[in-house]
């Protein structure tokens, strides 16, 4: 293939990766999913991650790993959630990320352990995620990851929030 064809093919794959990622999020946010939509949600997350593998960079791969873990957690597949959350975290550590990407990976670990019914490990990862969140300068990044962290099943709100303080 010519370089132009590879460029056009790469651009098309990126669009497909984004579309699959967005479709998975639409389904995650859906209040009432059918079994077929649950299957589609997982397939979309895997499709997005697969496509990013050939046209993305490490950040997109890590986000893809994290999204698979998130979807698996939503569906109650603890082993799958833990596997992909660990992959995302390993990628963050290998790349030396200390920002929202690391906080997001810690949130993914907390969610996966919550799905597995391991409250002690869930709480450990919540503490780590909150510590990174406290160090973030970007309010939008902090708010996004904090909202995801707040949706992890079984966690207590941070001190001073929602407890009458």
C-alpha positions, 0 to 999 in steps of 0.5 A: 500500500502507498503511504497515502493509502495507509494514511487514509486507512489509519484515519478511518481506523481512528474514526472507527475507534472513536465511534466504538468508544463513544458507543460503549459510553452511550451504553454505559450511560443507558439507564436500561440496557437489554442483554444484547446491548450489554453484549454490544457494550463489551464488544464496542469497548474491545473494538475500540481498544483493538483499533487503537492498538494499530493507530493510537499511542500509549494514552489511547491504549491505556484508556481503551484498557481502562474502558474494557475494565469499566464495562466489565465491572458494570457487567459484573465480570470481576476477573475480566475487569481486574485483568484490564484494569491492571493492564491500564495501570501497568501502562500508566506506570511504564509511561511514568504518568502522574496526572489524570491518567494515573488517577483514572487507572487507580479508579479502575482498580478500585472499581474492579476490586469493588466488582470482585467484592474486595472492599479492602483493595477497593478502598486502597485504590480509592485512597491512591486515586484521591491523592493523585486527584488532590495534586491535579491543577486542571479542574476539569480533569479533577472533576471528571475523575472524581465523578468516576471515582464517586460512582465506584460501588461501596465507597464513602465520599471524601471527608467533608462531602455528603456527611453533614460537614 
